[in-house]
Amino acid sequence: MLGVTQSSSKTHFALFSKHATGVLLRLFEVEGADPFHEVELKREGDIWEITLENLPQTFEYTYRCDGPYEPQQGHLFNREMDLIDPYATLLNRSPVWNAPQRPTRGVVTPPEPFDWEGDSRPFIPPENMILYELHVRGFTQDPSSGVKHPGTFLGMIEKIPYLKDLGVNAIELLPIHTFNEREHPQRLNFWGYSTANFFCPMRPYGSAQELKALVKACHQAGIEVILDVVYNHTNEGSFPEYYYSLRGIDNASYYIVDANGYHNYSGCGNTLNCNHPAVAHLIVDSLRHFVEEYHIDGFRFDLAPILTRGQDGSPLENPPVLQMIERDPILGPTKLIAEAWDAAGLYQLGKFPSYRFGEWNGKFRDDVRHFIRGDGNKEVMKTRLLGSPDLYETPSKSYNFITIHDGFTLRDLVSYNEKHNEANGEGNQDGSNDNLSWNCGVEGPTDTVEINRLRTRQMKNFFLALLVAQGIPMLLVGDEYGHTKKGNNNTWCQDNSLNYFQWNQEGLQDYLRELITFRKTHLTPIKTVEWIDLPFLACIINEKILVAFNPSDTSLTWTLPERDWKRVIDTYEEGESFTSEYCLHPFSSILLIAT
């Protein structure tokens, strides 16, 4: 068992390092400047370990690892650097840029009891899920939230009634593993895709107890909690001065390296060597820890194809780490979601090599964006609405979305043709140029009434497509009221209103709530779909639900199938009467139900 384990008066320390020649354990009093005890660990194979007795109840600790400094061989040992135990479950502080006088240390302290009150996981069937992606700080940090603890796990608890009222029954949290907010000098890493430790929650968001309280409160409200996890790289990046943990412990084992340095499949400077046995165990142990300790319901894996790469970077047919995840009994009930592409072009959408994983369906996003803005393919759109059978054997593997944290918000998708990322300080060179957006005639905000109406209509059309499609719908926080990031499609470093939920904004909350309720009542499950032969896309679902889309600038009048139809939604006009003839206006969609 790696990490620190305790029994009665004994404390056992264990660390993996194949290439170290010596490992020094340093023990500190809380906030102590100098260690009160130092001891060399003993080597057993590739594990360095020692058992000590009668240590203080609470103390801090680091390791120092000796070994060769041979960059061309991947070895970067530095005996002078204090290193975080990769298995530490509590840290004294989050890692801070260039702060050797205040090193981050692991903390050992008696476990604090937590009353789960018989917590029961919701175990929501995939076909019933309404998933909502959000950022812990961004959700309640704005003063308009009115919560007592803004930007934290506790702040989120106060807003659970809002999520439940909207119809959400699963939330996907952007990374909450400890990360270095100051990974880049002068710019704050807001999103958190740069992990420093895979076992500790991010301290500024709250304590371990407060994360447990959030999960318990969500479960009591019937809401699952899914974590966005980053097991593809670490915050050590490619900066030579970053010696937090893995680089100094065994760089050549933990990362994919060669004589030229790090393989950068993550786009972030380094790539974890996920199918090295030690790294695979680290990943699985981290997942198990959050399921057992925090009752987490599932995980979304950032840049998941990196988990399929071998120790030379080549994709493996049967990656050991995925096989370990598949076979692990603790992880058996959890939901697993892959972002099925990495930063080096390995694209595995529809063919991620594990039966246990669903996938973020990037083709759904792209094809629906094309279709709703008017330059898409009707037959392709049909395939996406049917749960992407060209990609998946069952729709429950398809996590459908229009927008996510990375890219335009829904409001910006219908308001900007080009990205506007100047605020990021990279000369507008960062972020994707391929947004498949349409500004409806004017770039950015406008007072033109017709353009604003068209934008609202397009947002409603996107929501309707997402909520009637087979598969699991995923919503982006703030889209329900039309949150704008002012055309910035890469707000990873914006700790401000661009990323803060604005609680005083009204928009399409009622519309979305009605759609979600309708989906749960009438479209779960979808048993039959009958396509209607018309110039636009129309179908009858479950023999009584009629859905039609007109993504053109021309009105189309047609005769409805013989039924008594009641209008649920018309994104163009809600009050216009109809009989057997129906006028489908430009860039609009309808939802009718037979009575």
N, C-alpha and C positions, 0 to 999 in steps of 0.2 A: 504494500500500500504506500503510494508516494504521498508526499506532503507531511503534515504533522498529525500524529495520532496519539491519544492519551488514554491511559488506564491506570487507575489509582494514583500512585505518586510518580509514575513513569511517563516520560514523553519521548516518543520516537520520531526522528527526523529522517526523511528519505528523499533523495534527489537523483534524477537520471542525468548522467553525462558520460557518453562513451569515450570522448576524447580528452577529458580533463586528466591532469596528472595529480591534482590535489584539490580538495574542497574544504574550505574553512567556514564553520558555522559561527556567527557572531550574535550574541544575545544582548539585548538592551533593556533597561528599564523604560517605562513609557516616557517618550520624549527625551530619553537620555542621550547625551552627546557622545559618550564613549561606551563601548561594550562592557558589561560586568562579567562576561565570560566569553572566551573564544576556544574552540576545540576543532581539531581536524576530524573529518568524517572518515570512516573506513569503507573500503571498496569491496563490494560483492558483485562480481560481473560488471555490469554497467550502472549499477545502483550504488550510490554513496549514502551511508546511513550511520546512525548512532542513536543509542538510547541513553537519556539522562534522567536523573532522579531529583526529586525535591526542588523543582524550579518554582519561581513565583507563580501565583495564580494567573497573573497577566504580565506579558512581556512582549517585546518586539524582537524581530530577528531578520537577518539577511544572510546571504551566502557570498563568499568570494571564491572564485574558481581559478585555479592555476592550470596552465597548459601552453601549448605552442601559439605563437602569433605568426601565422603563415597564411595571409589572405588568399594566395593562389590555391591553397588547399581548403579554404573555407574556414580556417581557424582564426578566431579573433579574441583569444583569451587575454584578460587584463586583470591581474591579481589585485589591483588597487580599487576595483569597482565593486560597490555593494549591489547585490542583485536580488530581485524579488523572487521568492519561491513561486514557480508557475502554479502550484497547487494551493497557494495561500487563499483562505476563504474570508479573510478580513485584512484590510490594509490600514495603515495609520493615516494615509492621505493619498489622494490621486497623484499620479506622476505629473511633475511640472517641468516645463522646458528649462533645461540648463540650470538646475538647482542642486549642485552637489552638496551644499551645506545642509540641505534638508532632504536627504534621500527617503524614498518611499520604502517602507518596511512591511513585512508581514506581521500580523498581530495574533497572538494566542491568548485567549481569555475564556473563562467558563461560559458555556453556551447559555444564552438567555432563553428561558422557556417561552413558548408561544402557544396560546390556546386557539387551535384551529376550529374548535366548537363543532367537531364532527364534519369538517369540510367535505363536500362531495363535488367532484368535478362534473360539469354539465354534460360532457360527452355528447355534444351536438352532432347529429349525423351531417356529413358534408353537404348533402343536398338541402339542408335547412339553414346553412350558415349565411349570415350577413356580416362580412368582415370589414373592419374599419381600421385603416392605418393611421397611427398618430405618433407624435413625439411627446415624451413625458413633460419636458420643460415647456415646449411650445403650446401645449394644450391649455395650461392655466397660468402662464407667466404674465400675460397681459393684465393690467389693472382691472379691465372690464370683467375678468372672471369673478372677482369678488370673493375669492377663497382665502382662507386663513393661511394656507401654506402654498403660495404660488410656485409653479414650476417643479412640483415634487410628486412623489407617490401619494402623499396625503392629500394634496390638492386635487389629484385625479379622483380620489374617492368621493369628494364632494360633488363631482360632475357625473357620477355613474347614473343618477336618475335621468340626465339628459340623454345619455347613450341608450338607455333602456326605452325611453319615450320615442326616440328616433326609430327604434326597431333593430338596433345593432345587437348581435348576440356573440360576437367575437371581436377582440381588438388585437391588432398586431403592433407591438411597440418597437419603434426604432431602437437601435442598440442601447442596452442598459448595462452591459458589462463595463467595468471600469475602463475608461479611455483617457487619453491626455488631451484636454481641451486646448492646450497650447502646443500642439504638435508642430505647428508652423509659427515661427516668430511673428508677432503683431497681428495674427489672425486666429480667431477662435474656431475650433472644430465643433460646430453645433450638432451636426447629425450624429456623430459618434462612431463612424465606421473606421475605427482605428484602435483596436482593443489592446489594453495593457495587461489585463488579467482576465482569465476566462471563468473565474469562480466568484468574483466579488461584484455586487451591484455598484453602480456609479454613485459615489458618496454624495455629490450635490443634489441628487434626486431623493435621497433619504437613506435610512438605515435598512439593514436586512429585515428587521421587525416591521418596518413600514412597508416594504415590498410585500411581505407576507400578508399584511393587513389589506393591501390593495387587492391581491389575488383572492383572498377570502371574501372581500366585499363584492368583487366581480362575480365570483361563483354564487354567492347568495342572490345576486341579481340575474343569474342564468347566463352570465357572460364568460366566455373562455378567454384566456390570456395566452397569446402567442408571442414569442420573442424573436426579433430579427437578430441573428447571430452572425458573427464575422470570423469564421475559422479559415480564412484564406490568406491573411497577412496579419501583422501586428504593428503597433505604433512605433516599433524600433525603425521601421522604414529602411531607407538606405543611408541615413545620416550617420557618419562615423562616431559622433559623440553620444549617440543614443545607446547606452548600455543599461537598460532597465532590468532585463531578465534573460530571455532565451539566447540572445546574441552572445552574452558573456558566459552562459552555462554550457552551451554546445552548439555554436552557430552552424556547423556543418551537418548536424543531425536534424535540427529543428527547421532549417530553411533549405529550399532548393538552390544550390549554389554550384558554380564551377570556377574555373580559373579566371573568368572574366567578372566574377561577382554574382550578385543575386539574379535569378530568373524573375522577371517582373510580370507574371501573369495576372496580377491583381491591379496593376496600374498605380500601386501605392508604394513602390520601392522594393518590396520583398514578397516572397511567397512561402507560406508554410508548407513544409514537406509532409503533407497530410497522410500519406501512406507509409511513412516510416513508422515502425511499430510504436515507438514512444509517443509520437505526435498523434497517431490514431487513438491510442489509449487516453491521451490528454483530452482530445475532443470528446470521446465517448464519456469519460469521467465527468467532464464539465456538463454535458447534457444531463447525465444522470443526477448530478448534484442539484440542478435547477428543478428537475422533476420531483426528486425526493424531498429536498429542503424547502422549495418554494411552491410546489404543486402546480408548476407550469404545465399548460395543456398542449403546447406544440412549439415548433421552431420553423422559422423561415431562414434559409441558408443563403447568405449573400455570395454571389459569384460561385455558385455551387459546383460548376465543372472543375474547379480547382481541387475539389475533393476526389476527383477521378484521376488526377495526374499522378504518375509514378515519381520515383525519386530522381529521374532525369527530366521530368516535366512532360513526358509523353502520356497521353490518355491510356488508361488501363481498361480492359474489358470487364474485369471483376475487381473493382477497387476494394482492398481489404477494409478500409475504414467504413465504407458503405455496408459491407457485409456484417461488420461488427454492430453497426447501428440497427440493421435489419433483425439481427438475432438477439438483441438485448431485451430481456423481459421487462425491465423497468421502462424502456422506451416504447414498448409494444403498443400501448394505448394512445400514444401521442400523435398529433398531426405533424407531418413533415412536409415542408414546401421548399422547392428549389427555384432559385433564380438561375435558369438553365443556360446561362452564358457567362463567360468571363471577359476580362479586359484584353485578352490576347487573341480573341476570335474563335475560341472553342464554343460552338453553338450547339447545344444538345436539346433544344426545345422538342418535346414529343418523344425523346429518346434518352432521357436521363437514365443512367443504368442502375436503377433501383425501383422495384415494384412498390416500395413503401412511400414514395414521394409523389405528391402533386407538384404542379409547376405554375409559376407566374406565367400566364399566357401572353407573351409579347405580340404574337400574331393577332390575337383578339384586339389588343390595343390599336395596332397599326391598321388593321383592316376596317375596324369600326370607325376610326378617325377618317380614313379615306372615304368611306361610304357616307357618313353623316355630312361631310363637307361637300359632297357631290361628285367626287371623282373616283368612287369605289366600284367594285364589281358585285352585282346582285347575287350571283351564285356563290361567291366567296363569303358574302355576308350571311347567306343562308347557313353555310357550314359553321360559321362562328356562333350563330344563334342556336345551333343544334349541339353545342358543346364541343366543337372542333373534333369531330370523329376522324378527320384526316390525321390528327395528332394523338388522340387518346382513345383507349378502349371504352372508357366510361367518362361521362362529363364531370364526375366528382374529382378527377385529376386536374381539371382546368380551373385555375384561379383567374377569373376574368377581371380586367380593370381597364379603365380609360386613362386615369391619371394616378400617379404615385408621388412620393416625396421628391423623386428625382425627375425633373422636367417641369413643364407648365402645369399650373393648376387648371381646373376646368374653366374658370373664368378667363384665364390668360390664353387658354387654347382657342377660345372664340374671339379674342381681342388683339392678338399679336400674330404677325406673320414671321417675325424674327425675334430671336432672343435679345434681351437687354441686360447683360450681366456686368455692366461697368462697375457696379458697387463692389464686386468681388476683387477688384484690384488686379485683374489679369488682362486688361485691355479688351475685354469682351471675347477673349479667345477660348475661355473655358466653356463647358456645357455643350450639349449636342446642337448641331445645326439642322438636324433632321427631325422636326417637331410635328409634321403633318397637321399643322394648325391652319386656321383661316380667321382673319380679323374682321370679317363681315363688311369690309369696305373702308375702314379707318384704322390706322395703327394706334392702339392704346385707347385711353379714355376719350369719350366723345359725348356731346350733348344732343346729338342727333337721335331723335326719338325712335325712328324706324330701325336704325342700326342697333340700338340697345334692345329693342323688342326682338330683333332677329337673334341677337346673342343669347338672350334669355331662352328663346325658342330652341336654339341649338343645344344649350345646356340641358334642357328638358328632354330633347331627343336622345342625347347621350345617356342620360339616366334611364330612360325607357328601354333603350337597347341593352344596357347592362342588366337591368332587373328582369327582363323577359327571357334573357338568354339562359340556356342550360349551362350548368357549371356553377362555380361559387363566385358570387359577386364581391368585389373588394372596392370599398369607397375610400377616398382620400379625405382626411380631416379638413374641414373648412369648405369643401366643395358645395356643401348643402346651402351655404349662404352666399357663395360666389367669392371666396377669398382670392385676392390678387397678390401676387409677388411682383407686380409691376413689370412683367415680362422677363423676370430673372428665372431661368430654368435650372439653376445650379446653386441653391441657397445653402450650401453645406456650411458656410462660414458666417451666416447672418443670425446673430443672437438679438433679434429685434422684431419689429412688427411684421416684417416679411414672412417670418415663420411662426408668429404668435396668432393663435385663434382669437378672433375678435367677437367677444360674447355679446356685444351690443348691435351686431349686424343682423339684419333680417334678409332673407332671400327665398330659397326654394325648400326650406325645411318642411313645410306642410306638404308640398308636392312630393318630396322624397319619402316622407313618412307614409303618405297614402300609397305610393308605389310599393314600398316594402311590405306594408300590410296586405296589399293585393297579392303580391308574390307568395307570401306565406299562406294565404287563404286559398288561392286558386291555381297557383303555378308550382306547387310543391306536393307531389312530383308532377313533372310534365310527362304524360303518357303517350299522347299523340300530337303530331304536327301535320297539318294539311296545307300545302302551299296553294295559293290562288294565282291563276295565270293572268297577270296584269302587267302593265308597263313598269309599275313600281313594285316594291316588295310588300307582300301581304300574306298572312297565313291565319289559320284557325288552330288554336291550341286547345287540347283536351275537349274538342268538339263544341266549345262554347265561348272561347276567348278569341277575339279578332284583334290582330295587331297589324298595322300598316305604316310604312315609312315612305315619304316623298322627299328625297334629297335633291330636288331640282328647283329651279326658279319659276316653274309653271304650275298653275293649279290643275288638278286632275279630278274630274267628276266620274263616279262609277256607281254601279248598282250593287248594293249589298246582297250577300246571300240571303235567301228567304229565312228570316228569323225575326223575332222581336228583340231588337238590339237596344241596349242601354249604354250610353256613353260614360266611360270612366274617366278617360283623359283625351283631350285634343290639345296638343301643344300650341295650336294657333289660336283657337277660340274655344272657350269653355261653354258659352251660352247659346251658340248657334243651333237652332232646331234642325232636325233631319227626319226623313221618312225612309223610303227605300233607296233614295239617291244620296250619295255623300260626296261632298267636295273636300278633297284633300289639298290643302293650301301649300304654297311653296315652303320648302324646308320645314315640314311639320310631320307629326306622327300621331297616331290615334291608338287608343285601347278601348275596345267595346266588349260587353259581355251579353250573352243571350239570356233573356229572362224567361 
